[in-house]
């Protein structure tokens, strides 16, 4: 029996229009528009970082987080896509930008 592979990628792989070393060069491409491309490209799943699902996560209440996660769930269902995983984006947080174990801050290492 042949092996069937399923593939996924993150929405950040379709450019947001921004340059990490300069200003935005075009308007950001909305996530739901990105998700509509996945199936035609042969992908069934979407990879996420926590703030891909809930932007400005640090400032959101639990209720706001659940509401935004529900909106993303609906967007994926509309395109018959599966979320593959949600991983934290640790490299932008001040507490982990130097690495959890290698942080210059004794408090953050603790």
NUVO-46106 format. One record per residue: residue number from 1; x, y, z of N, C-alpha, C in turn. Coordinates in nm, 3 decimals, always signed. Layout:
+-----+---------+---------+---------+---------+---------+---------+---------+---------+---------+
| num |     nc1 |     nc2 |     nc3 |    cac1 |    cac2 |    cac3 |     cc1 |     cc2 |     cc3 |
+-----+---------+---------+---------+---------+---------+---------+---------+---------+---------+
| NUM |       X |       Y |       Z |       X |       Y |       Z |       X |       Y |       Z |
...
+-----+---------+---------+---------+---------+---------+---------+---------+---------+---------+
END
This chain:
+-----+---------+---------+---------+---------+---------+---------+---------+---------+---------+
| num |     nc1 |     nc2 |     nc3 |    cac1 |    cac2 |    cac3 |     cc1 |     cc2 |     cc3 |
+-----+---------+---------+---------+---------+---------+---------+---------+---------+---------+
|   1 |  +0.085 |  -0.117 |  +0.000 |  +0.000 |  +0.000 |  +0.000 |  +0.091 |  +0.124 |  +0.000 |
|   2 |  +0.068 |  +0.218 |  -0.090 |  +0.151 |  +0.338 |  -0.095 |  +0.128 |  +0.427 |  +0.026 |
|   3 |  +0.232 |  +0.497 |  +0.064 |  +0.224 |  +0.592 |  +0.174 |  +0.159 |  +0.720 |  +0.125 |
|   4 |  +0.069 |  +0.774 |  +0.203 |  +0.008 |  +0.902 |  +0.171 |  +0.062 |  +1.005 |  +0.268 |
|   5 |  +0.119 |  +1.110 |  +0.214 |  +0.174 |  +1.216 |  +0.297 |  +0.077 |  +1.334 |  +0.300 |
|   6 |  +0.071 |  +1.400 |  +0.415 |  -0.007 |  +1.522 |  +0.430 |  +0.090 |  +1.633 |  +0.465 |
|   7 |  +0.069 |  +1.749 |  +0.408 |  +0.163 |  +1.858 |  +0.425 |  +0.097 |  +1.982 |  +0.484 |
|   8 |  +0.178 |  +2.061 |  +0.553 |  +0.130 |  +2.185 |  +0.612 |  +0.241 |  +2.288 |  +0.610 |
|   9 |  +0.204 |  +2.413 |  +0.626 |  +0.303 |  +2.519 |  +0.644 |  +0.236 |  +2.633 |  +0.719 |
|  10 |  +0.316 |  +2.727 |  +0.763 |  +0.265 |  +2.839 |  +0.841 |  +0.226 |  +2.956 |  +0.754 |
|  11 |  +0.129 |  +3.036 |  +0.800 |  +0.084 |  +3.150 |  +0.721 |  +0.193 |  +3.254 |  +0.701 |
|  12 |  +0.297 |  +3.253 |  +0.784 |  +0.407 |  +3.348 |  +0.768 |  +0.488 |  +3.321 |  +0.641 |
|  13 |  +0.471 |  +3.203 |  +0.583 |  +0.543 |  +3.171 |  +0.459 |  +0.485 |  +3.242 |  +0.338 |
|  14 |  +0.365 |  +3.296 |  +0.350 |  +0.309 |  +3.383 |  +0.247 |  +0.330 |  +3.523 |  +0.302 |
|  15 |  +0.412 |  +3.598 |  +0.237 |  +0.461 |  +3.725 |  +0.290 |  +0.352 |  +3.816 |  +0.344 |
|  16 |  +0.384 |  +3.879 |  +0.453 |  +0.297 |  +3.980 |  +0.512 |  +0.318 |  +4.116 |  +0.448 |
|  17 |  +0.416 |  +4.128 |  +0.359 |  +0.442 |  +4.256 |  +0.296 |  +0.546 |  +4.338 |  +0.370 |
|  18 |  +0.591 |  +4.287 |  +0.484 |  +0.689 |  +4.360 |  +0.563 |  +0.828 |  +4.306 |  +0.545 |
|  19 |  +0.922 |  +4.391 |  +0.562 |  +1.063 |  +4.356 |  +0.557 |  +1.114 |  +4.361 |  +0.701 |
|  20 |  +1.171 |  +4.251 |  +0.753 |  +1.216 |  +4.255 |  +0.893 |  +1.325 |  +4.359 |  +0.918 |
|  21 |  +1.387 |  +4.409 |  +0.813 |  +1.494 |  +4.507 |  +0.828 |  +1.455 |  +4.643 |  +0.774 |
|  22 |  +1.328 |  +4.664 |  +0.745 |  +1.285 |  +4.791 |  +0.690 |  +1.135 |  +4.805 |  +0.699 |
|  23 |  +1.081 |  +4.903 |  +0.629 |  +0.937 |  +4.928 |  +0.635 |  +0.857 |  +4.828 |  +0.551 |
|  24 |  +0.726 |  +4.827 |  +0.573 |  +0.638 |  +4.745 |  +0.490 |  +0.648 |  +4.790 |  +0.345 |
|  25 |  +0.640 |  +4.693 |  +0.255 |  +0.650 |  +4.725 |  +0.113 |  +0.516 |  +4.710 |  +0.042 |
|  26 |  +0.418 |  +4.649 |  +0.109 |  +0.282 |  +4.638 |  +0.055 |  +0.188 |  +4.606 |  +0.171 |
|  27 |  +0.061 |  +4.613 |  +0.145 |  -0.040 |  +4.584 |  +0.246 |  -0.033 |  +4.437 |  +0.284 |
|  28 |  -0.051 |  +4.410 |  +0.412 |  -0.049 |  +4.272 |  +0.461 |  -0.159 |  +4.190 |  +0.394 |
|  29 |  -0.131 |  +4.064 |  +0.371 |  -0.223 |  +3.971 |  +0.307 |  -0.304 |  +3.904 |  +0.417 |
|  30 |  -0.436 |  +3.922 |  +0.423 |  -0.518 |  +3.866 |  +0.532 |  -0.507 |  +3.714 |  +0.542 |
|  31 |  -0.508 |  +3.664 |  +0.665 |  -0.491 |  +3.520 |  +0.685 |  -0.598 |  +3.438 |  +0.615 |
|  32 |  -0.724 |  +3.481 |  +0.620 |  -0.827 |  +3.399 |  +0.556 |  -0.802 |  +3.389 |  +0.405 |
|  33 |  -0.747 |  +3.494 |  +0.346 |  -0.711 |  +3.488 |  +0.204 |  -0.596 |  +3.390 |  +0.183 |
|  34 |  -0.505 |  +3.385 |  +0.278 |  -0.395 |  +3.288 |  +0.270 |  -0.448 |  +3.146 |  +0.279 |
|  35 |  -0.539 |  +3.123 |  +0.375 |  -0.591 |  +2.988 |  +0.395 |  -0.664 |  +2.938 |  +0.271 |
|  36 |  -0.723 |  +3.028 |  +0.194 |  -0.795 |  +2.985 |  +0.074 |  -0.700 |  +2.932 |  -0.033 |
|  37 |  -0.571 |  +2.956 |  -0.019 |  -0.471 |  +2.908 |  -0.115 |  -0.420 |  +2.768 |  -0.082 |
|  38 |  -0.431 |  +2.726 |  +0.042 |  -0.367 |  +2.603 |  +0.089 |  -0.408 |  +2.480 |  +0.009 |
|  39 |  -0.537 |  +2.454 |  -0.001 |  -0.584 |  +2.331 |  -0.066 |  -0.541 |  +2.326 |  -0.213 |
|  40 |  -0.552 |  +2.438 |  -0.284 |  -0.511 |  +2.441 |  -0.425 |  -0.362 |  +2.412 |  -0.441 |
|  41 |  -0.284 |  +2.444 |  -0.337 |  -0.140 |  +2.417 |  -0.340 |  -0.106 |  +2.277 |  -0.290 |
|  42 |  -0.207 |  +2.201 |  -0.245 |  -0.186 |  +2.063 |  -0.201 |  -0.160 |  +2.048 |  -0.052 |
|  43 |  -0.194 |  +2.149 |  +0.027 |  -0.172 |  +2.144 |  +0.171 |  -0.303 |  +2.126 |  +0.245 |
|  44 |  -0.298 |  +2.049 |  +0.354 |  -0.419 |  +2.020 |  +0.432 |  -0.415 |  +2.081 |  +0.571 |
|  45 |  -0.299 |  +2.125 |  +0.616 |  -0.286 |  +2.174 |  +0.752 |  -0.215 |  +2.307 |  +0.759 |
|  46 |  -0.233 |  +2.373 |  +0.872 |  -0.172 |  +2.503 |  +0.897 |  -0.092 |  +2.495 |  +1.026 |
|  47 |  +0.032 |  +2.542 |  +1.020 |  +0.117 |  +2.550 |  +1.138 |  +0.104 |  +2.691 |  +1.196 |
|  48 |  +0.105 |  +2.700 |  +1.328 |  +0.087 |  +2.830 |  +1.394 |  +0.190 |  +2.854 |  +1.502 |
|  49 |  +0.215 |  +2.979 |  +1.527 |  +0.273 |  +3.025 |  +1.652 |  +0.155 |  +3.080 |  +1.732 |
|  50 |  +0.172 |  +3.091 |  +1.862 |  +0.061 |  +3.137 |  +1.945 |  +0.007 |  +3.272 |  +1.900 |
|  51 |  +0.096 |  +3.364 |  +1.861 |  +0.048 |  +3.497 |  +1.822 |  +0.001 |  +3.503 |  +1.677 |
|  52 |  +0.013 |  +3.395 |  +1.601 |  -0.053 |  +3.388 |  +1.470 |  -0.203 |  +3.369 |  +1.492 |
|  53 |  -0.238 |  +3.298 |  +1.597 |  -0.379 |  +3.271 |  +1.629 |  -0.438 |  +3.388 |  +1.706 |
|  54 |  -0.365 |  +3.438 |  +1.805 |  -0.413 |  +3.550 |  +1.887 |  -0.307 |  +3.660 |  +1.886 |
|  55 |  -0.318 |  +3.756 |  +1.792 |  -0.223 |  +3.868 |  +1.790 |  -0.230 |  +3.945 |  +1.923 |
|  56 |  -0.119 |  +4.004 |  +1.962 |  -0.111 |  +4.080 |  +2.087 |  -0.159 |  +3.997 |  +2.206 |
|  57 |  -0.115 |  +3.874 |  +2.207 |  -0.154 |  +3.775 |  +2.307 |  -0.134 |  +3.825 |  +2.451 |
|  58 |  -0.025 |  +3.896 |  +2.474 |  +0.008 |  +3.939 |  +2.610 |  -0.097 |  +4.034 |  +2.667 |
|  59 |  -0.168 |  +4.105 |  +2.579 |  -0.265 |  +4.204 |  +2.625 |  -0.409 |  +4.152 |  +2.622 |
|  60 |  -0.428 |  +4.026 |  +2.584 |  -0.563 |  +3.971 |  +2.569 |  -0.609 |  +3.901 |  +2.696 |
|  61 |  -0.737 |  +3.915 |  +2.724 |  -0.797 |  +3.843 |  +2.836 |  -0.823 |  +3.698 |  +2.791 |
|  62 |  -0.845 |  +3.607 |  +2.885 |  -0.879 |  +3.470 |  +2.846 |  -1.000 |  +3.464 |  +2.751 |
|  63 |  -1.100 |  +3.548 |  +2.777 |  -1.218 |  +3.548 |  +2.691 |  -1.183 |  +3.595 |  +2.550 |
|  64 |  -1.098 |  +3.698 |  +2.539 |  -1.056 |  +3.747 |  +2.408 |  -0.975 |  +3.641 |  +2.333 |
|  65 |  -0.890 |  +3.569 |  +2.407 |  -0.811 |  +3.462 |  +2.345 |  -0.902 |  +3.354 |  +2.288 |
|  66 |  -1.001 |  +3.311 |  +2.367 |  -1.093 |  +3.207 |  +2.322 |  -1.174 |  +3.253 |  +2.201 |
|  67 |  -1.217 |  +3.379 |  +2.203 |  -1.295 |  +3.433 |  +2.091 |  -1.211 |  +3.434 |  +1.963 |
|  68 |  -1.087 |  +3.482 |  +1.973 |  -1.000 |  +3.488 |  +1.855 |  -0.966 |  +3.348 |  +1.806 |
|  69 |  -0.937 |  +3.257 |  +1.897 |  -0.909 |  +3.118 |  +1.858 |  -1.029 |  +3.057 |  +1.788 |
|  70 |  -1.150 |  +3.089 |  +1.833 |  -1.271 |  +3.042 |  +1.768 |  -1.286 |  +3.097 |  +1.628 |
|  71 |  -1.248 |  +3.224 |  +1.609 |  -1.254 |  +3.285 |  +1.475 |  -1.158 |  +3.212 |  +1.380 |
|  72 |  -1.038 |  +3.182 |  +1.428 |  -0.941 |  +3.112 |  +1.344 |  -0.990 |  +2.970 |  +1.314 |
|  73 |  -1.048 |  +2.906 |  +1.414 |  -1.103 |  +2.771 |  +1.393 |  -1.208 |  +2.774 |  +1.282 |
|  74 |  -1.294 |  +2.875 |  +1.283 |  -1.397 |  +2.889 |  +1.180 |  -1.334 |  +2.913 |  +1.043 |
|  75 |  -1.232 |  +3.001 |  +1.037 |  -1.164 |  +3.026 |  +0.910 |  -1.106 |  +2.897 |  +0.852 |
|  76 |  -1.044 |  +2.816 |  +0.938 |  -0.986 |  +2.689 |  +0.892 |  -1.095 |  +2.593 |  +0.846 |
|  77 |  -1.203 |  +2.585 |  +0.921 |  -1.313 |  +2.495 |  +0.884 |  -1.372 |  +2.536 |  +0.750 |
|  78 |  -1.380 |  +2.667 |  +0.725 |  -1.433 |  +2.715 |  +0.597 |  -1.350 |  +2.666 |  +0.479 |
|  79 |  -1.222 |  +2.638 |  +0.502 |  -1.133 |  +2.593 |  +0.396 |  -1.099 |  +2.444 |  +0.407 |
|  80 |  -1.164 |  +2.374 |  +0.499 |  -1.139 |  +2.232 |  +0.524 |  -0.991 |  +2.207 |  +0.557 |
|  81 |  -0.938 |  +2.291 |  +0.646 |  -0.798 |  +2.281 |  +0.689 |  -0.791 |  +2.240 |  +0.835 |
|  82 |  -0.680 |  +2.177 |  +0.871 |  -0.656 |  +2.132 |  +1.007 |  -0.538 |  +2.209 |  +1.066 |
|  83 |  -0.552 |  +2.259 |  +1.190 |  -0.435 |  +2.319 |  +1.255 |  -0.339 |  +2.208 |  +1.295 |
|  84 |  -0.214 |  +2.219 |  +1.251 |  -0.120 |  +2.112 |  +1.283 |  -0.064 |  +2.126 |  +1.423 |
|  85 |  -0.023 |  +2.245 |  +1.459 |  +0.028 |  +2.268 |  +1.593 |  +0.025 |  +2.417 |  +1.623 |
|  86 |  +0.035 |  +2.448 |  +1.750 |  +0.051 |  +2.585 |  +1.794 |  +0.173 |  +2.586 |  +1.885 |
|  87 |  +0.274 |  +2.660 |  +1.847 |  +0.398 |  +2.667 |  +1.925 |  +0.420 |  +2.812 |  +1.969 |
|  88 |  +0.476 |  +2.830 |  +2.087 |  +0.502 |  +2.967 |  +2.132 |  +0.613 |  +3.032 |  +2.050 |
|  89 |  +0.597 |  +3.160 |  +2.027 |  +0.702 |  +3.238 |  +1.958 |  +0.786 |  +3.305 |  +2.067 |
|  90 |  +0.885 |  +3.233 |  +2.114 |  +0.962 |  +3.279 |  +2.229 |  +1.066 |  +3.386 |  +2.196 |
|  91 |  +1.106 |  +3.396 |  +2.072 |  +1.218 |  +3.485 |  +2.041 |  +1.180 |  +3.633 |  +2.038 |
|  92 |  +1.051 |  +3.668 |  +2.047 |  +1.012 |  +3.808 |  +2.053 |  +0.987 |  +3.855 |  +2.195 |
|  93 |  +0.964 |  +3.764 |  +2.287 |  +0.934 |  +3.802 |  +2.425 |  +1.061 |  +3.849 |  +2.495 |
|  94 |  +1.050 |  +3.956 |  +2.567 |  +1.167 |  +4.010 |  +2.637 |  +1.229 |  +3.908 |  +2.732 |
|  95 |  +1.146 |  +3.823 |  +2.793 |  +1.196 |  +3.726 |  +2.890 |  +1.273 |  +3.611 |  +2.826 |
|  96 |  +1.253 |  +3.587 |  +2.697 |  +1.315 |  +3.470 |  +2.635 |  +1.396 |  +3.503 |  +2.511 |
|  97 |  +1.412 |  +3.631 |  +2.480 |  +1.483 |  +3.668 |  +2.357 |  +1.629 |  +3.619 |  +2.359 |
|  98 |  +1.688 |  +3.607 |  +2.478 |  +1.824 |  +3.556 |  +2.490 |  +1.826 |  +3.404 |  +2.510 |
|  99 |  +1.712 |  +3.344 |  +2.513 |  +1.703 |  +3.200 |  +2.540 |  +1.670 |  +3.178 |  +2.686 |
| 100 |  +1.591 |  +3.078 |  +2.714 |  +1.549 |  +3.052 |  +2.852 |  +1.665 |  +3.021 |  +2.945 |
| 101 |  +1.757 |  +2.937 |  +2.900 |  +1.869 |  +2.896 |  +2.985 |  +1.990 |  +2.986 |  +2.971 |
| 102 |  +1.993 |  +3.064 |  +2.865 |  +2.111 |  +3.148 |  +2.839 |  +2.084 |  +3.295 |  +2.860 |
| 103 |  +1.968 |  +3.328 |  +2.915 |  +1.932 |  +3.468 |  +2.935 |  +2.033 |  +3.538 |  +3.023 |
| 104 |  +2.058 |  +3.664 |  +2.993 |  +2.145 |  +3.745 |  +3.078 |  +2.079 |  +3.781 |  +3.209 |
| 105 |  +1.948 |  +3.763 |  +3.219 |  +1.874 |  +3.798 |  +3.339 |  +1.860 |  +3.676 |  +3.430 |
| 106 |  +1.912 |  +3.687 |  +3.552 |  +1.900 |  +3.577 |  +3.648 |  +1.754 |  +3.549 |  +3.678 |
| 107 |  +1.672 |  +3.654 |  +3.686 |  +1.529 |  +3.637 |  +3.713 |  +1.463 |  +3.555 |  +3.601 |
| 108 |  +1.494 |  +3.587 |  +3.476 |  +1.435 |  +3.514 |  +3.364 |  +1.487 |  +3.369 |  +3.358 |
| 109 |  +1.612 |  +3.349 |  +3.392 |  +1.664 |  +3.211 |  +3.395 |  +1.592 |  +3.128 |  +3.500 |
| 110 |  +1.566 |  +3.191 |  +3.611 |  +1.498 |  +3.122 |  +3.722 |  +1.359 |  +3.081 |  +3.679 |
+-----+---------+---------+---------+---------+---------+---------+---------+---------+---------+
END
